[in-house]
């Protein structure tokens, strides 16, 4: 066993020393570069278990540190809001305590929408879906009476039902209803919903975006009354929300996310524009606004700290009581959602903060309104790969030269290789931070660090740099003396 191990180690040393380590370094450079490129290619659903294991164990070696690094960029330089175009009307604990527990009767929700609409906002988005009839509606109560033909039942049926009251309020206001997309069917889901037309400029990107087969949407009578419908889905990655789809697929057609639909209604646009090429979606827009997206139509959000956005929240109780200043709602993009304990859809941001899901939608709208985008265009990956290859080949050509200054420094200075590696990586990280701060570019310094460190690691040993350890050659003078003494002994 020991002989086998020794033989294996000897073989590895021979391979490593071959060509002064250059062949092994080339294999490492090209192999890791290919894996890095593959890690950022779109991954399709339906792969075999073997492929999924390969993706999680190998490709995520680059994907996970890349995303963690991008999170660090944001923690270092979070977005500072320059305006406040969005107001969140929160159905909070105080509102629930004074108005009643959730879900409310639809006529009560209609009263809240009427109170908001009276202040003339440009759009009202409901982070709420209502797929089932209101059981407190007068006609439903009449059906549940012990004597459905009694005078009381007749009088109840003569009253407008709550869906009709809410539909009237939705139609009178610039309202958008939310919906949630699902991969599987359930009791309340359907396969379609009403939504605004989507104009595609370029190849149809339906196969590139995130697609769903089912949707949990509001009742058809409410959909028909509202001015828009939109998906509320966000992309969850390792428990963190980094992206929000602005466009996605429902069956064979494209449907909008809530932020872009809010802007469509606010600008009175008839349709949403999707700009695409053979790689997928390049941007989504309405009117004269165009938002750059990833190839799957998702918007990568530059977060502001929740501490800087607290002023956007208004209690629904104050709206109903008329205690809110008109400028909090006038000409604003208003989102209505639940923040009461036990009812809130809480999400974790890249800043490590736990926020209501409606806050994420508000931050997307705010970022689009201010034109503050995080950018990772398709050309950036080839540029990064070219930099890695050029720098890697330079290392492979220069570092093994025993007469080079770098080789002499590494041999002469203790821990010089570690110091050099740290300095190069700190310079790369600092440069990428500056690109993020001033241009919003997401440059993948993590992959640059991993690949170039692996290439440099092929050479950073005294053997490969030509230092083979203490010489075992016998000095000439000592050898001559030993030979003279040997002859004397024979004589």
C-alpha positions as CSV (number, residue, x, y, z in Angstrom):
1,X,0.0,0.0,0.0
2,X,2.8,2.4,1.0
3,X,4.6,1.6,-2.3
4,X,1.4,2.4,-4.3
5,X,1.0,5.7,-2.5
6,X,4.7,6.5,-3.0
7,X,4.4,5.6,-6.7
8,X,1.3,7.7,-7.1
9,X,2.9,10.7,-5.4
10,X,6.0,10.3,-7.6
11,X,3.8,10.2,-10.7
12,X,2.0,13.4,-9.6
13,X,5.3,15.1,-8.9
14,X,6.6,14.1,-12.4
15,X,3.4,15.5,-14.0
16,X,3.6,18.7,-12.0
17,X,7.2,19.2,-12.8
18,X,6.8,18.5,-16.5
19,X,7.5,21.5,-18.6
20,X,8.1,23.4,-15.3
21,X,4.4,23.1,-14.5
22,X,3.1,24.9,-17.6
23,X,1.0,22.0,-19.0
24,X,-0.8,21.4,-15.7
25,X,-1.4,25.2,-15.3
26,X,-2.8,25.3,-18.8
27,X,-5.2,22.5,-18.0
28,X,-6.3,24.3,-14.8
29,X,-6.7,27.6,-16.6
30,X,-8.8,26.3,-19.5
31,X,-10.8,23.8,-17.4
32,X,-11.8,26.3,-14.7
33,X,-12.6,28.9,-17.4
34,X,-15.0,26.6,-19.1
35,X,-16.7,25.8,-15.8
36,X,-16.9,29.5,-15.0
37,X,-18.6,30.3,-18.3
38,X,-21.0,27.3,-17.9
39,X,-22.0,28.5,-14.4
40,X,-23.6,31.6,-15.8
41,X,-25.5,29.9,-18.6
42,X,-29.3,29.5,-18.1
43,X,-30.2,26.3,-16.4
44,X,-33.3,24.5,-17.7
45,X,-35.7,22.6,-15.6
46,X,-36.2,18.9,-16.1
47,X,-32.6,17.8,-16.0
48,X,-31.7,14.4,-14.7
49,X,-30.5,13.9,-11.1
50,X,-26.9,13.4,-12.3
51,X,-27.0,16.8,-14.1
52,X,-28.5,18.5,-11.1
53,X,-25.8,17.1,-8.8
54,X,-23.1,18.3,-11.3
55,X,-24.6,21.8,-11.3
56,X,-24.8,22.0,-7.6
57,X,-21.4,20.6,-6.8
58,X,-19.3,22.0,-9.7
59,X,-21.0,24.9,-11.4
60,X,-22.1,26.4,-8.0
61,X,-18.4,26.6,-7.1
62,X,-18.5,29.8,-9.2
63,X,-22.1,30.8,-9.0
64,X,-22.3,30.9,-5.2
65,X,-19.2,33.0,-4.5
66,X,-20.1,35.3,-7.4
67,X,-23.5,36.1,-5.9
68,X,-22.1,36.5,-2.4
69,X,-19.6,39.0,-3.8
70,X,-22.3,40.9,-5.6
71,X,-24.2,41.0,-2.2
72,X,-21.0,42.4,-0.6
73,X,-21.0,45.2,-3.2
74,X,-24.4,46.2,-2.2
75,X,-23.7,46.0,1.5
76,X,-20.7,48.2,0.9
77,X,-22.6,50.7,-1.3
78,X,-26.4,50.4,-0.7
79,X,-28.6,52.5,-2.8
80,X,-29.5,55.9,-1.3
81,X,-33.1,56.9,-2.4
82,X,-33.1,60.2,-4.2
83,X,-36.9,60.4,-4.3
84,X,-40.0,58.7,-3.0
85,X,-42.4,58.0,-5.9
86,X,-44.0,55.0,-4.0
87,X,-46.3,55.1,-1.0
88,X,-47.2,51.8,0.8
89,X,-50.6,51.7,2.4
90,X,-50.1,49.0,5.0
91,X,-52.9,46.9,6.5
92,X,-51.0,46.7,9.8
93,X,-51.7,45.4,13.3
94,X,-53.4,48.7,14.4
95,X,-55.7,48.6,11.3
96,X,-56.6,45.0,11.9
97,X,-57.3,45.7,15.6
98,X,-59.6,48.6,14.8
99,X,-61.2,47.6,11.5
100,X,-61.3,43.8,11.8
101,X,-59.4,40.7,11.2
102,X,-58.2,39.7,7.7
103,X,-59.7,38.8,5.2
104,X,-62.0,41.8,5.2
105,X,-65.4,41.8,3.5
106,X,-64.9,43.1,-0.1
107,X,-67.0,46.2,0.6
108,X,-64.6,47.2,3.3
109,X,-61.6,46.8,1.0
110,X,-63.6,48.9,-1.6
111,X,-64.0,51.7,1.0
112,X,-60.2,51.7,1.4
113,X,-59.6,51.9,-2.3
114,X,-62.1,54.7,-2.6
115,X,-60.4,56.7,0.1
116,X,-57.0,56.2,-1.6
117,X,-58.4,57.1,-5.1
118,X,-59.9,60.3,-3.7
119,X,-56.3,61.7,-3.3
120,X,-55.7,61.0,-7.1
121,X,-52.7,58.7,-7.2
122,X,-51.4,57.7,-10.6
123,X,-51.7,54.0,-9.9
124,X,-52.9,51.7,-7.1
125,X,-51.4,48.2,-6.9
126,X,-52.9,45.6,-4.7
127,X,-50.4,43.0,-3.3
128,X,-53.6,40.9,-2.7
129,X,-55.4,38.3,-4.7
130,X,-59.0,37.2,-4.2
131,X,-59.7,33.9,-6.1
132,X,-62.8,33.0,-4.1
133,X,-66.2,34.7,-3.5
134,X,-66.8,36.8,-0.4
135,X,-68.8,34.6,1.9
136,X,-70.0,37.7,3.8
137,X,-71.7,39.1,0.7
138,X,-75.5,39.6,1.2
139,X,-76.4,37.0,-1.4
140,X,-74.1,34.4,0.2
141,X,-75.6,35.1,3.6
142,X,-79.1,34.7,2.2
143,X,-78.2,31.3,0.8
144,X,-77.1,30.2,4.2
145,X,-80.3,31.2,6.0
146,X,-82.4,28.4,7.4
147,X,-85.3,29.6,5.2
148,X,-83.8,30.9,1.9
149,X,-87.2,32.1,0.8
150,X,-87.9,34.3,3.8
151,X,-88.4,38.0,3.6
152,X,-85.0,38.6,5.0
153,X,-83.3,36.5,2.3
154,X,-85.2,38.4,-0.3
155,X,-84.1,41.7,1.1
156,X,-80.5,40.5,1.3
157,X,-80.5,39.4,-2.3
158,X,-81.8,42.8,-3.4
159,X,-78.6,44.4,-2.0
160,X,-75.5,44.6,-4.2
161,X,-73.0,41.8,-3.5
162,X,-69.6,42.7,-2.3
163,X,-67.8,41.7,-5.5
164,X,-69.9,44.2,-7.4
165,X,-69.1,46.9,-4.9
166,X,-65.4,46.2,-5.1
167,X,-65.5,45.9,-8.9
168,X,-67.0,49.4,-9.1
169,X,-64.2,50.8,-6.9
170,X,-61.5,49.1,-8.9
171,X,-62.9,50.4,-12.2
172,X,-63.1,54.0,-10.9
173,X,-59.5,53.9,-9.7
174,X,-56.2,53.3,-11.6
175,X,-56.1,49.9,-10.0
176,X,-53.8,46.8,-10.6
177,X,-54.6,43.4,-9.1
178,X,-51.8,41.1,-8.1
179,X,-51.6,37.4,-8.9
180,X,-49.2,34.6,-8.0
181,X,-47.8,32.1,-10.5
182,X,-47.4,28.4,-9.7
183,X,-45.8,25.4,-11.4
184,X,-48.6,23.1,-10.2
185,X,-52.4,23.3,-10.0
186,X,-54.4,23.7,-6.8
187,X,-58.1,24.2,-6.0
188,X,-58.1,28.0,-6.7
189,X,-55.6,28.2,-9.5
190,X,-56.4,28.7,-13.2
191,X,-54.4,28.6,-16.4
192,X,-54.9,32.1,-17.6
193,X,-55.7,35.7,-16.5
194,X,-56.5,39.0,-18.0
195,X,-53.3,41.1,-18.6
196,X,-52.1,43.9,-20.8
197,X,-50.7,43.2,-24.3
198,X,-47.0,42.6,-24.6
199,X,-45.2,43.8,-27.8
200,X,-42.1,41.9,-28.5
201,X,-39.3,43.6,-30.4
202,X,-37.1,40.8,-31.7
203,X,-37.4,37.0,-31.3
204,X,-40.1,35.6,-29.1
205,X,-38.3,35.1,-25.7
206,X,-41.0,32.8,-24.2
207,X,-38.5,29.9,-23.9
208,X,-36.0,32.1,-22.2
209,X,-38.1,33.6,-19.4
210,X,-39.4,31.8,-16.2
211,X,-42.6,30.0,-17.3
212,X,-45.5,28.8,-15.2
213,X,-48.6,26.8,-16.1
214,X,-51.0,28.0,-13.3
215,X,-51.9,31.2,-11.6
216,X,-53.7,32.2,-8.4
217,X,-55.6,35.3,-9.6
218,X,-58.6,37.2,-8.5
219,X,-62.2,36.4,-9.6
220,X,-62.9,37.2,-13.3
221,X,-65.4,40.0,-12.3
222,X,-62.6,41.7,-10.4
223,X,-60.1,41.2,-13.1
224,X,-62.4,42.7,-15.7
225,X,-63.0,45.8,-13.5
226,X,-59.3,46.5,-12.7
227,X,-57.1,48.4,-15.1
228,X,-54.3,45.9,-14.9
229,X,-53.2,42.4,-13.6
230,X,-49.6,41.5,-12.7
231,X,-47.6,38.8,-11.1
232,X,-46.2,39.2,-7.6
233,X,-43.5,36.5,-7.9
234,X,-39.9,37.2,-6.9
235,X,-36.8,35.0,-7.5
236,X,-35.6,33.3,-4.3
237,X,-32.0,32.1,-4.2
238,X,-30.6,30.5,-1.1
239,X,-33.3,32.2,0.9
240,X,-32.4,35.7,-0.5
241,X,-34.3,37.9,-3.1
242,X,-31.8,39.3,-5.6
243,X,-34.0,39.5,-8.7
244,X,-37.6,40.3,-9.5
245,X,-39.1,39.2,-12.9
246,X,-40.4,42.1,-14.9
247,X,-41.8,39.7,-17.4
248,X,-42.6,36.0,-17.3
249,X,-44.5,33.3,-19.1
250,X,-47.9,32.0,-18.3
251,X,-48.5,29.1,-20.6
252,X,-47.5,30.3,-24.1
253,X,-47.8,34.0,-23.5
254,X,-45.9,36.7,-21.7
255,X,-47.3,38.5,-18.7
256,X,-45.9,41.4,-16.7
257,X,-44.6,41.7,-13.1
258,X,-46.2,44.2,-10.8
259,X,-43.6,47.0,-11.0
260,X,-43.7,47.3,-14.8
261,X,-47.5,47.0,-14.9
262,X,-47.7,49.8,-12.3
263,X,-45.7,52.0,-14.6
264,X,-47.9,51.1,-17.6
265,X,-51.1,52.1,-15.8
266,X,-49.4,55.3,-14.5
267,X,-48.3,56.3,-18.0
268,X,-51.6,55.3,-19.6
269,X,-49.7,53.1,-22.0
270,X,-51.7,50.5,-24.0
271,X,-49.0,47.8,-23.9
272,X,-45.7,46.7,-22.5
273,X,-42.6,46.5,-24.7
274,X,-40.1,43.6,-24.5
275,X,-36.8,44.0,-26.4
276,X,-35.1,40.7,-27.1
277,X,-32.4,39.0,-29.2
278,X,-31.3,35.4,-29.7
279,X,-30.0,35.2,-26.1
280,X,-33.3,36.2,-24.5
281,X,-34.7,39.4,-23.1
282,X,-32.5,42.5,-23.2
283,X,-35.0,45.0,-21.7
284,X,-38.6,45.7,-20.7
285,X,-40.2,49.1,-21.0
286,X,-43.3,51.2,-21.2
287,X,-43.7,54.6,-22.9
288,X,-40.2,56.2,-22.9
289,X,-38.9,54.1,-20.1
290,X,-36.7,51.1,-20.9
291,X,-35.3,48.9,-18.1
292,X,-32.3,46.6,-18.8
293,X,-32.9,43.0,-17.6
294,X,-31.2,39.7,-17.6
295,X,-31.9,37.3,-20.4
296,X,-34.7,35.7,-18.4
297,X,-36.5,39.1,-18.0
298,X,-35.5,39.5,-14.4
299,X,-34.4,42.8,-12.8
300,X,-31.5,42.7,-10.5
301,X,-32.4,45.0,-7.6
302,X,-30.0,47.5,-6.0
303,X,-31.4,47.6,-2.5
304,X,-31.8,50.6,-0.2
305,X,-31.7,50.0,3.5
306,X,-35.2,49.6,5.1
307,X,-34.2,52.3,7.5
308,X,-34.1,54.8,4.6
309,X,-37.6,53.8,3.3
310,X,-39.7,53.9,6.5
311,X,-41.3,57.2,5.5
312,X,-43.1,55.5,2.6
313,X,-45.4,53.6,4.9
314,X,-48.9,54.9,5.8
315,X,-51.4,53.0,7.9
316,X,-54.6,52.0,6.2
317,X,-56.4,53.1,9.4
318,X,-55.3,56.7,8.9
319,X,-56.4,56.5,5.3
320,X,-59.9,55.4,6.3
321,X,-60.1,58.0,9.0
322,X,-58.9,60.8,6.6
323,X,-55.9,61.6,8.8
324,X,-53.3,61.3,6.0
325,X,-51.8,64.4,4.2
326,X,-53.0,64.5,0.6
327,X,-49.4,64.8,-0.7
328,X,-48.6,61.3,0.7
329,X,-50.9,59.9,-2.0
330,X,-51.4,62.5,-4.7
331,X,-49.6,61.7,-7.9
332,X,-47.9,58.7,-6.2
333,X,-47.6,55.1,-7.1
334,X,-49.5,53.5,-4.2
335,X,-49.1,49.9,-3.1
336,X,-51.6,48.3,-0.8
337,X,-50.5,45.2,1.2
338,X,-50.5,43.3,4.5
339,X,-47.9,44.0,7.1
340,X,-49.8,42.7,10.2
341,X,-48.2,40.0,12.3
342,X,-48.7,36.6,10.8
343,X,-50.0,37.9,7.5
344,X,-46.9,39.4,6.0
345,X,-44.9,37.7,3.3
346,X,-41.4,38.5,4.8
347,X,-38.4,38.2,2.5
348,X,-34.6,38.5,3.1
349,X,-32.7,41.0,1.0
350,X,-29.0,41.0,0.1
351,X,-28.5,43.6,2.8
352,X,-29.4,40.9,5.3
353,X,-32.7,42.7,6.2
354,X,-36.1,41.0,6.7
355,X,-38.7,43.1,4.9
356,X,-42.3,42.7,3.7
357,X,-42.6,41.4,0.2
358,X,-44.4,44.6,-0.8
359,X,-41.3,46.6,0.1
360,X,-39.3,44.7,-2.5
361,X,-41.9,45.6,-5.2
362,X,-41.7,49.3,-4.0
363,X,-37.9,49.3,-4.3
364,X,-38.0,47.9,-7.9
365,X,-40.4,50.7,-8.9
366,X,-38.3,53.3,-7.1
367,X,-35.1,52.1,-8.8
368,X,-36.8,52.2,-12.3
369,X,-38.2,55.7,-11.5
370,X,-34.7,57.0,-10.6
371,X,-33.0,55.1,-13.4
372,X,-30.7,53.4,-10.9
373,X,-29.9,50.0,-12.5
374,X,-27.4,47.2,-11.7
375,X,-25.9,46.1,-14.9
376,X,-24.3,42.8,-15.9
377,X,-24.6,43.0,-19.7
378,X,-24.0,39.9,-21.9
379,X,-20.7,41.3,-23.2
380,X,-19.3,41.5,-19.6
381,X,-18.8,37.8,-19.2
382,X,-16.6,37.5,-22.4
383,X,-14.6,40.5,-21.3
384,X,-14.0,38.8,-17.9
385,X,-13.1,35.5,-19.5
386,X,-10.6,37.3,-21.9
387,X,-9.0,39.0,-18.9
388,X,-8.7,35.7,-17.1
389,X,-7.2,34.0,-20.1
390,X,-4.7,36.8,-20.9
391,X,-3.5,37.2,-17.3
392,X,-3.4,33.4,-16.8
393,X,-1.3,32.9,-19.9
394,X,1.0,35.7,-18.8
395,X,1.5,33.9,-15.5
396,X,2.1,30.6,-17.2
397,X,4.7,32.1,-19.6
398,X,6.5,34.3,-17.0
399,X,6.4,32.7,-13.6
400,X,8.3,29.4,-14.3
401,X,11.3,31.3,-15.7
402,X,13.9,30.9,-13.0
403,X,15.8,33.9,-14.2
404,X,12.8,36.2,-13.9
405,X,12.7,38.9,-11.2
406,X,9.4,37.5,-9.8
407,X,10.9,34.0,-9.4
408,X,13.9,35.4,-7.6
409,X,11.7,37.5,-5.3
410,X,9.5,34.5,-4.4
411,X,12.6,32.4,-3.6
412,X,14.2,35.2,-1.6
413,X,11.3,36.6,0.4
414,X,9.4,34.5,2.9
415,X,5.8,34.0,2.0
416,X,6.3,36.2,-1.0
417,X,3.8,34.1,-3.1
418,X,1.0,34.6,-0.5
419,X,1.7,38.3,-0.3
420,X,1.7,38.7,-4.1
421,X,-1.5,36.8,-4.4
422,X,-3.3,38.9,-1.7
423,X,-2.1,42.1,-3.3
424,X,-3.3,41.2,-6.8
425,X,-6.7,40.0,-5.5
426,X,-7.2,43.1,-3.3
427,X,-6.4,45.3,-6.4
428,X,-8.9,43.3,-8.5
429,X,-11.6,43.6,-5.8
430,X,-11.1,47.3,-5.3
431,X,-11.3,48.0,-9.0
432,X,-14.6,46.0,-9.2
433,X,-15.9,47.9,-6.2
434,X,-15.2,51.2,-8.0
435,X,-17.0,50.0,-11.1
436,X,-20.0,49.0,-9.0
437,X,-20.0,52.3,-7.1
438,X,-19.8,54.7,-10.1
439,X,-21.3,52.7,-12.9
440,X,-23.5,50.0,-11.3
441,X,-21.5,47.2,-13.1
442,X,-21.4,43.8,-11.5
443,X,-17.9,42.5,-12.3
444,X,-17.2,39.0,-11.2
445,X,-14.0,39.4,-9.1
446,X,-14.7,36.1,-7.4
447,X,-14.2,34.0,-10.5
448,X,-11.1,36.0,-11.4
449,X,-9.7,35.3,-7.9
450,X,-10.5,31.5,-8.0
451,X,-9.1,30.8,-11.4
452,X,-6.0,32.9,-11.3
453,X,-5.2,31.7,-7.7
454,X,-5.4,28.1,-8.9
455,X,-3.1,28.9,-11.9
456,X,-0.6,30.6,-9.6
457,X,-0.8,27.7,-7.2
458,X,0.6,25.4,-9.8
459,X,3.9,27.3,-9.6
460,X,4.2,28.5,-6.0
461,X,6.4,25.8,-4.7
462,X,10.2,25.9,-4.4
463,X,10.5,22.8,-6.7
464,X,8.7,24.4,-9.6
465,X,10.6,27.7,-9.2
466,X,13.9,25.9,-9.4
467,X,14.8,25.7,-5.8
468,X,15.4,21.9,-5.3
469,X,16.5,22.2,-1.7
470,X,20.1,21.8,-0.3
471,X,22.6,20.5,-2.8
472,X,23.7,16.9,-2.4
473,X,26.8,17.3,-4.7
474,X,30.0,16.6,-2.9
475,X,32.5,19.5,-3.1
476,X,35.4,18.9,-5.5
477,X,38.1,19.6,-2.8
478,X,36.5,17.1,-0.3
479,X,36.2,14.5,-3.1
480,X,39.9,14.8,-4.0
481,X,40.9,14.5,-0.4
482,X,38.9,11.3,0.1
483,X,40.5,9.8,-3.0
484,X,44.1,10.6,-1.6
485,X,43.3,9.1,1.8
486,X,41.9,5.9,0.1
487,X,45.1,5.4,-2.0
488,X,47.2,5.8,1.2
489,X,45.2,3.2,2.9
490,X,45.8,0.6,0.1
491,X,49.5,1.3,0.1
